[in-house]
Amino acid sequence: MTTKVFSDTVCELGEGPLWHPERAQLFWFDILGKRLLTRAGNDEHVWQFDECVSAAGWVDRDTLIIASASALWRFDITTGARGHLVALEADDPLTRSNDGRADPQGGFWIGTMGYDAEPGAGAIYRYYRGELRMLFDNITITNAICFAPDGSHAYFTDTIDARVMRQPLDANGWPKGAPEVHLDLRGKDFGADGAVVDAEGNFWNAQWGASRVACYAPDGALIEAHNVPTSQASCPAFGGPGLTTLFVTTAAVDRPDDPEAGKTYSIDTTTKGQPEHRVIL
């Protein structure tokens, strides 16, 4: 299937694509550029921040929850105003937010990591109905946070570890029991980066260094892969009419001679994604 350029704005570290289901509009981040971007029709808009921002969930038509290096914020799309919700490792100058996504129960999961990927400096948290709780720690590069359509389990990975974990969840979306290995990608020549689960429960993973997004069945079998024209694919999201367009962010960092690096791409598929879940503040 044909891969097209959705946005030719170059991101140092593109991340966190979010298709807002009520606005029918894609939002995404340039973490190192400290920017939130969106496109409505042919118009692209950029909000500049004073610290790294990396992931979002939607609260209502005009409101996002945004993760930054120091906090979770309530963000007004119309005015650009933001309000502080809760601190996120604000007392640790070595870490920033990274991958994140909303779960079907209305919680928002967010991972942190060291600016220089310091070993074990990161963690994964869940924000739910006003409470921020650490779920996992001693993680180097938090990634692949996504959820089964029925909310029965979550996925996540430490890219350095190269194993994608499957975590059972209770009825309120909190982890129950210990995570199990879902995919063992150790020994591969790529890193498991951001991921999303489609409406059938298949796991779509952007694979850093492999120029692709790969789709795995619920049993872990590789189903298919879609190429992007640059090596550092960072995160996928389903959106567009019918939720069948796969959007993929990429990164230009350390790729000065690659003119396609850092752009955001779209791929028309025959797969339907899940609508992104609403975050309950």
Buried (B, 14 or more C-beta within 10 A) or exposed (E): EEBEEBBEBBBBBBBBBBBBBEBEBBBBBBBBBBBBBBBEEEEEEEBEBEEBBBBBBBBEEBBBBBBBBBBBBBBEBEEEEBEEBEEBBEEEEEBBBBBBBBBBBBBBBBBBBBEEEEEEBBBBBBBBEEEBEEBBEEBBBBBBBBBBBEBBBBBBBBBBBBBBBBBBBEEEBBBEEEBEEBBEBEEEEBBBBBBBBBBEBBBBBBBBEBBBBBBBEBEEEEEBBBBBBBBBBBBBBBBBEEBBBBBBBBBBBEBEEBEBBBBBBBBEBEBEBBBBBBBBB
